[in-house]
Amino acid sequence: MARVTLTAIAAVAVTLVLAGSALSHSTATPTLVGIVGPGYHITLTKGGKAVKTLKRGTYKFVIRDKSSIHAFSLDGPNGFAHDFTRIPFVGTKTSTIKLKAGKYKYYCPNHESIMFAHFRVI
């Protein structure tokens, strides 16, 4: 009887550990990587692929600014605006931002006519 009880307790413990592990993975904040410079290039990727559409929610932005003549900014719906980096900063900055549904534009403010792209949040 004690052996059956220990086996049942062990099975429950394993189930709880696995369930907890699954929950911790499913609630991780997705990471988006933005790169501006060193030339006249600006990108935003998720898992190495260009961001075109995202689900609304919270995202961790890791922005790598590789040039002192560039900056990385994001504009969105209802007046949303966030400057991740500014001139002459060079380096990496991280921000966690909640994105709502709508169209977003990321760009370099000094070279906006050639350094920009859009994505949608649904």
C-alpha positions in Angstrom: 0.0 0.0 0.0 2.8 2.4 0.9 4.5 1.6 -2.4 1.3 2.5 -4.4 1.0 5.7 -2.5 4.6 6.7 -3.2 4.1 5.9 -6.9 1.0 8.0 -7.0 2.7 11.0 -5.2 5.7 10.7 -7.6 3.3 10.7 -10.6 1.5 13.8 -9.3 4.8 15.6 -8.6 6.1 14.9 -12.1 2.8 16.1 -13.6 3.0 19.4 -11.6 6.6 20.0 -12.6 5.8 19.4 -16.3 2.7 21.6 -16.1 4.7 24.4 -14.4 7.4 24.1 -17.1 4.9 24.4 -19.9 3.3 27.5 -18.3 6.6 29.2 -17.8 7.5 28.7 -21.5 4.1 29.8 -22.8 4.2 33.1 -20.8 7.7 34.2 -21.9 7.7 37.6 -23.4 8.6 37.3 -27.2 11.8 39.2 -28.2 12.0 41.4 -31.2 15.5 42.5 -32.5 15.9 45.8 -34.1 19.1 46.9 -35.9 19.9 50.3 -37.3 23.1 51.0 -39.2 26.0 50.8 -39.8 24.9 51.7 -43.4 21.5 53.0 -44.3 19.7 49.9 -43.1 17.0 49.3 -40.5 15.4 46.0 -39.6 13.1 44.5 -37.0 13.1 40.7 -36.7 11.5 38.0 -34.6 13.3 34.7 -34.6 15.5 35.9 -37.4 12.6 36.7 -39.7 11.4 40.2 -40.7 8.4 41.3 -38.7 5.3 41.9 -40.9 2.5 40.9 -38.5 2.4 40.4 -34.7 -0.3 39.5 -32.3 -1.2 42.2 -29.8 0.6 41.8 -26.5 3.8 42.6 -24.7 7.1 42.3 -26.5 10.8 42.7 -25.5 12.6 45.0 -28.0 16.3 44.6 -28.2 17.6 47.5 -30.3 21.2 47.4 -31.6 22.2 50.9 -32.8 25.4 50.5 -34.9 26.0 54.0 -36.0 26.2 57.4 -34.3 24.3 59.0 -37.3 21.2 56.9 -36.8 18.5 56.3 -34.3 15.6 53.8 -33.9 12.1 55.0 -33.4 8.6 53.4 -33.4 5.3 55.1 -34.1 1.9 53.4 -33.8 -1.8 53.9 -33.5 -3.5 56.6 -31.4 -0.3 58.7 -31.1 1.9 55.9 -29.9 5.6 56.9 -30.2 8.8 55.5 -28.7 12.4 56.5 -29.3 14.5 53.5 -28.5 17.8 55.2 -29.4 18.8 58.8 -30.3 21.8 60.3 -32.1 24.8 59.9 -31.3 24.2 56.8 -29.2 25.9 53.6 -30.3 25.1 50.3 -28.5 22.2 48.2 -27.4 19.1 49.2 -25.5 16.2 47.0 -24.3 12.6 48.0 -23.6 9.4 46.0 -22.9 6.4 47.4 -24.7 2.7 46.5 -24.9 1.6 46.7 -28.5 -2.1 47.3 -29.3 -3.8 46.5 -32.6 -2.9 48.7 -35.5 -0.2 49.7 -38.0 3.3 50.6 -36.7 6.2 52.2 -38.4 9.9 51.9 -37.3 12.4 54.3 -38.7 15.5 56.4 -38.4 14.3 60.0 -37.7 17.2 61.6 -39.5 16.8 59.4 -42.7 13.1 58.5 -42.5 12.6 58.8 -46.2 14.8 55.9 -46.9 15.1 54.1 -43.6 11.7 52.8 -42.5 9.4 49.8 -42.6 5.9 48.9 -41.3 4.2 46.1 -39.5 0.7 45.3 -38.3 -0.5 44.2 -34.9 -3.7 42.2 -34.9 
